[in-house]
């Protein structure tokens, strides 16, 4: 008599078939992929944010963007921080410059923005995306593109 073989897709003894999990009310647990925003600050900025900014601004016609993460003194005193991490961007042969400040070396902490044009000193420092509950890579990029567009620095205008 021929022996019956189990189907090739039979589950291991440790695994529960989906129907059993559904019948017992257990929820299937999916392994959650770590968000890029959970990376260490410097790693996130250098590996994800700066390249994403370059791509987004290139789509807006900025072809000579120089962007870097630097730690330097703030252009104004009285914020309670002498120096902090800053994303510094320059384009149009350095005539247009923008700065995104991270006083606490944390993308989820306070963020501040300023800009300078034609070799002038930095403008008023203003809050950057302060009302947002969840800060994501896409939001940081979108916020900066919108802010530069508000200055009429991009081709959107």
Secondary structure as GFF3:
##gff-version 3
##sequence-region A 1 157
A	DSSP	alpha_helix	18	24	.	.	.	ID=ss1
A	DSSP	three_ten_helix	36	38	.	.	.	ID=ss2
A	DSSP	alpha_helix	41	44	.	.	.	ID=ss3
A	DSSP	pi_helix	45	49	.	.	.	ID=ss4
A	DSSP	alpha_helix	50	59	.	.	.	ID=ss5
A	DSSP	beta_strand	66	73	.	.	.	ID=ss6
A	DSSP	beta_strand	83	91	.	.	.	ID=ss7
A	DSSP	beta_strand	96	102	.	.	.	ID=ss8
A	DSSP	beta_strand	112	117	.	.	.	ID=ss9
A	DSSP	beta_strand	126	127	.	.	.	ID=ss10
A	DSSP	alpha_helix	137	150	.	.	.	ID=ss11
###
